Amino acid sequence: MSIEDRIQQVERSIEAACLRSGRRREEIGIVAVTKYVSLERTKEAFRSGLRHLGENRWQDAEAKWRALDEDTREAAAEVKPVWHFIGSLQSRKAKDVVGKFDYIHSLDRLSLAEAIHKQAARLGTQVPCFIQVNVSGEESKHGIKPSELPTFLGELGAYPSIKPVGLMTMAPYEMEAEATRPVFRGLRELRDEARASGAAGEDFIHLSMGMSGDFEIAIEEGATWIRLGSILVGKEEDEQ
Ligand SMILES: *Cc1c(COP(=O)(O)O)cnc(C)c1O
């Protein structure tokens, strides 16, 4: 299936989920996760109008990042890709990512916050970050515990080059889509509590949640960014 066809199909599902939950389509952004596909397919995705691109490892993302950066610079393009780093990030890799990725979705510890802050301060920039929360409680998942959020937000105050823009979570993979609902609802309630208590500021509005298998439920529960890989840009084997 072409990327255009995939986009249309996903759009229909997003619109249906919006209709079911009384939300507006504009409230939801799509991060097209290109980690499974080639540079060519990544370029095709961008040309097809998928402006927000997501990768989870710098080693794999670097060639794509550089190629698209060069293309858009050569063409003096007005529309540039917006890069989202969605994978777990080692502190020593923060210097590779900061300044190139526009958002980091996986802030899950203070040592990483410090590394991001240092590099951002060096570059004179501020990095919008999502705090990753392990709502499901699975041991294999990254993220702080929900109960740690208020303290973590307070401690982030020491790193002013980090701008906390919201929360990110992943639901257990093997779950039926419907079973993910409490995970997504939990993340939304956590954001709402953090805002209501004053632990988080005005900019703390986003919920990065929902992947190919569960984005419709995530939208119904308030997602503002969904991260779509296989359903939207496909996997390498679909390219043939
Ligand atoms: C791979 C990945 C995605 C996209 O996965 P699909 O199920 O293919 O949509 C989303 N978020 C994160 C953090 C990922 O690592």
The ligand as an SDF file (V2000), in Angstrom:
LIG
                    3D

 15 15  0  0  0  0  0  0  0  0999 V2000
    8.4520    1.7840   17.5910 C   0  0  0  0  0  0  0  0  0  0  0  0
    7.7670    2.7420   18.4600 C   0  0  0  0  0  0  0  0  0  0  0  0
    6.5150    3.2780   18.0990 C   0  0  0  0  0  0  0  0  0  0  0  0
    5.7620    2.8690   16.8310 C   0  0  0  0  0  0  0  0  0  0  0  0
    5.4320    1.5270   16.8470 O   0  0  0  0  0  0  0  0  0  0  0  0
    4.2560    0.9220   15.9140 P   0  0  0  0  0  0  0  0  0  0  0  0
    3.5910   -0.0840   16.7730 O   0  0  0  0  0  0  0  0  0  0  0  0
    4.9180    0.3470   14.7360 O   0  0  0  0  0  0  0  0  0  0  0  0
    3.3410    2.0330   15.5590 O   0  0  0  0  0  0  0  0  0  0  0  0
    5.9420    4.1970   18.9550 C   0  0  0  0  0  0  0  0  0  0  0  0
    6.5390    4.5900   20.0920 N   0  0  0  0  0  0  0  0  0  0  0  0
    7.7300    4.0950   20.4800 C   0  0  0  0  0  0  0  0  0  0  0  0
    8.3410    4.5770   21.7400 C   0  0  0  0  0  0  0  0  0  0  0  0
    8.3870    3.1620   19.6800 C   0  0  0  0  0  0  0  0  0  0  0  0
    9.5800    2.6830   20.0640 O   0  0  0  0  0  0  0  0  0  0  0  0
  1  2  1  0
  2  3  1  0
  2 14  2  0
  3  4  1  0
  3 10  2  0
  4  5  1  0
  5  6  1  0
  6  7  2  0
  6  8  1  0
  6  9  1  0
 10 11  1  0
 11 12  2  0
 12 13  1  0
 12 14  1  0
 14 15  1  0
M  END
$$$$
